[in-house]
Amino acid sequence: MSASRIVVLISGSGSNLQAIMDACQSKQISGDVVSVISNKADAYGLTRAENAGIETCVLSHKDFASREDYDAQLAQLIDSFDPALVVLAGFMRILTPSLVQKFKGKMLNIHPSLLPKYQGLNTHQRAIDAKDDVHGVSVHFVTEELDGGPVVLQAKVPILADDTAESLAQRVHEQEHIIYPLAVQWFSEQRLTMEADYAVFDNQPLPPQGAHYPE
């Protein structure tokens, strides 16, 4: 089985990018990150990629008149690397339907909540404010619905009595760095696919909340 070519999109520090690069390096993932693309030139994730000898590209959304123009150029740039998989790792842009359609079934995102709860921003504080006793993180396929694509994998994190959004986020991040490389591994091994509105793992439809880590 040939190694999967992976393109990662970032906007910030790139800690999930680092976890995926490390998993490629250790051969957990049957693939290689061939390019890291950022919409921000000062994203620390670009330095991480350069240190690993991976090609980086900056495509600033500020250079384009519209979201559609930006995403058209971004699609061309992604396409130029011929990826099997596109990974959104803290890419803080809402994607246009045309871009999502182009890479449908080949694009994963990670979201810091137990989807479908708390789509959008400020998920940790929202979970605390709702007095939830458990929070977590989800890896999902990307569709036109924001944070609404089929869930692949989730990890749960208990909410402690003295948690702040920051302390909770830190524990969620630890789980992100485990389950995101795992989901990418499944995809690279051709064990994970997307049907119309659900994910399939080892030829079995996954439930709406996806698989759970640890099993």
N, C-alpha and C positions, 0 to 999 in steps of 0.2 A: 504494500500500500504506500503510495507516494505521500510525502510530507505535505501537510496543508500549508498554504501560503496565507498568512494572517496580516491584516491591516488593522491598526489600532488608532482610534480617534480620541484625543484628549483635549482638555482645556486647562488642567491644573498640575498638581504635584505628581500624578501618575503612579500612585502606590499600587493600584490594581494592575497597571501596565507592568510594574516591576514583578509582581507575583506571577503574571503570565509569562514574562520573559524568563524568569527563573525556572518555571515549569517546562518551558521549551528547552532550556539549557540542560535540565536534568533528564530530559526525554520522557517526562510524565505526559507532555503533550506531543503528539506525533505531528509536529509542524514547526514553523518558524515565523516570527514576526519579521515581515519583510519591509514594513514602513510604519512610521508613527507620524500621524498628521495632527496638527494643532491649529485652532483658530486664534491662538494667542502666542506671540513670539516669546514671551517670558515664562511660559509654562515649564516648570521644573522637569516634567516628564520628558521633554525633549533632551535635556541633559542626560537623563537616565538612558534614553535610547542611544544617544551618541556614545556614551561610555560603553555600551554593549556592542558598538559597531553597526548599529542599525540606521538605515537611511531615515532622515527626518524631513518633513515639509511643513511650512507655515502657510496657511491660507486664511488671511484675516477677513472676517465678515465685514469689517469696516471699509474694505476696498470695493464693495459691491452695492449697487443701488437698491437691490431687493433680495429677500430671502431666496426667491426662485433663481435669481442669477447666481447667487452664491452656491446654492445646492447643485446647480447644473455644472458649475466648475468643479465642485467637490466630487461629484459623481465621476467626472472625467479623470480626476486625479486618482481616486480610488481604483478606478478601472485600469489605469495604466500599470498597476502592480499585479493585475490578474489574481485577485485574492479568492480563496475558497470561503473565507470567513471575514466579516468586518465586525470588530469588537468596539463598542462604545464604552470607554473607561473614564467617566467623568467628563464627557463631551457636553458642554452646557449650551446646547443649541436644540431647539425644536425643529425636527426635520420635516421637509415638505413631502407630501404624498408621493410625488414623482420619484424622489430619491429613495424613499422607503420601498416603493414598488420595485425599483430596479434591483435592490438587494434582498428582496423578500425571501425569507427562509435561510438567508446567509448572514444575518445581522443580529448580534446579541447585545443586550444592555443589562446593567446591574442597577437595582433600585433599592435604597435603604428602607424598605418596609416589607411587611408580609402582604404582598399584593393579593387581592385588589384593594386592600386598605391603604390609605394615605398616598395616593398618587400625587405627583408634584413635589413641592419643596417643603422644608422644615419638618420632615417626617418624625424626627426624634422628639422634638418638643410637642408635636401633635399627639404622639402616642402617650407621652407623660401626662399631658393635659387631659386626655381622655381616661386617665387612670387605668390604662391597660396594664396587665401583669406580664405580658410578653410582647416583644417587638422582634424585628429581624431584618432579613435581607432576601431579595429575590433576583434570580437571573431569568431573563425572559427574552423571547424573540421580539424583534421590533416590528410593530405594525403602525398604521396611521394614527391609532389611538394612543395618546401620550401615556406611557407606562402601562399600556393595556394589552400588549401582545401575550401569546401563550406562555405561561410560566413553565420553566424547565426545572428549577431547583430552588429550594428555600432553606435557610437556616434560622432557627429561633434563638433569641437572646432574652433572658429574663430581665424585667425592669425592676431594679432594686429601689427600696424606699427612699434612699438618699440620692438617687440618680439625677444628674443634670443632663441637658441635651448633649453636652460635651462628653461626659463620662459614658453615656449610653452609646454615642457615636463611636467612641474608641473601641468598645467591645463589638459593635456591629462590624467595624472595619476589619477586625481580626477574622471574623467569619467570611467577610467578602473575599479576603485573600486566600481562603481555602476553597470556597465553592465556585468562584469565577474560573480559576484554572481547571477545576474539575469539569465544569460544563463545556469549556473549550476542548478539553481532552476528549469528552464524549463525542463532540462534533468532529474532531480530527480523526477519530476512530470510526467515523461513519455509523455511529450508534444512535445519533440524535438527529431528528429531522422535524420539520414543521408541516403539518397539514393545514387545512383552511383556518381552523380556529383552535387548534390544540397542538401540543408537542407530542412526539412519538419517540420513545426510548426502547431500544432492543425490540423493535417491532410491536411494542405495546403502547397504546395511548396513555399519556400521563394524565392524572387528575387535574382539575383546575388550578390547584395550588402547586402542581409539579411534584417532583420527588423531594424527599426531605433529607437533609444532611444533619447529623449522621443518620444512616438508614435505621 
